[in-house]
Amino acid sequence: MGAYIGTALESVGKQTYRDWEAIVVDDAGPEDGTKEIVEAFAQSHPDHRVEYIRHDRNAGVSAARNTAIKAAKGEVVALLDPDDAWKPEHLQTHAEVFSANPDVVLSYSQADTIDEKGELITQPTGFYNFCGVAGNGLPGKVEDGYFRAMMVWMYAPVSTACLRRDTLVAIGGFQEGMKYQIEDWVMWARAGKRGAVHFTERPTALYRIHPQGFSNRQSLAGAIDNHIEFVFTVGDHEGRGFALSKAVARITTRALNYPQAPLALRLKFAAKVFLQCCKRGWWRQASACADAWRKFVLAREAKA
């Protein structure tokens, strides 16, 4: 990400909130000038702590974020992917949220979508048809962050998310070793189980869509599997309550009715959800899955 990280760091340096430190983790990436860019940024901001850490081997995005969390000294961790950027008021906006709401553990906002050149995207692009503004939720503070995350009623662009560091440490950091890059979804849900979530319905960051980005490399099957792995990963950590049953029913219904997928693929993924529940002994969730199947079959019979 050497082509973009300079822009990302410049956006940190332009923050109206001045009490920041920057921890840059290079996950054993290619020699693309990243280290030199970070060193130049550190020299131009001598009053701030700027630390560059390079992994000996590539360990994945979760491991990189966890390395930064361990090195951070602030009470709040603000995430910033190297191909994104913050608007000048980003940190100030979220710092005020945390100051006014001691029970908030996650504060996030919307982001303007931009292309490779930094231009605003005005036409749907990429697998998820990004265009205009990314990010949604219930404006203000909500107490049911866990349930809303499990039901995918909140979408937090990573580079808008700020979390209390003690919450991140209590959770154990971002989930490592996941098959799909949904460690952020898992974190939002698990954080929402431990405190309130706050959403600012105003773009405070820039989210870049480009050919090398994850969203542009997504596949149809991967999109469905994302949700399945998300639900079961969170359930393994947070237990089998009402929210998990609702989430299992939702992902089964979603798989069965996925508009772009052929019927055979939809049935395959819905069956996978049911079998995963049975394998884990999640009988209440397996029942919720079976009920979603029943409603799907009845709906098809009604149309026949």
Secondary structure, DSSP 4 states (H G I P E B T S, - for coil): -TTTHHHHHHHHHT-S-----EEEEE-S---SSHHHHHHHHHHH-TTS-EEEEE-SS---HHHHHHHHHHH--SSEEE---TT-EE-TTHHHHHHHHHHH-TTEEEEEEEEEEE-TTSPBP-S-BTTTTB-SEE-B--SEEES-HHHHHHTT--B--GGG-EEEHHHHHHHTSSPPS-SSS-HHHHHHHHHHTTSEEEEEEEEEEEEE--TTSGGGG--HHHHHHHHHHHHHHHHHHH-S-HHHHHHHHHHHHHHHT-TTS-HHHHHHHHHHHHHHHHHHT-HHHHHHHHHHHHHHHHHHHHH-
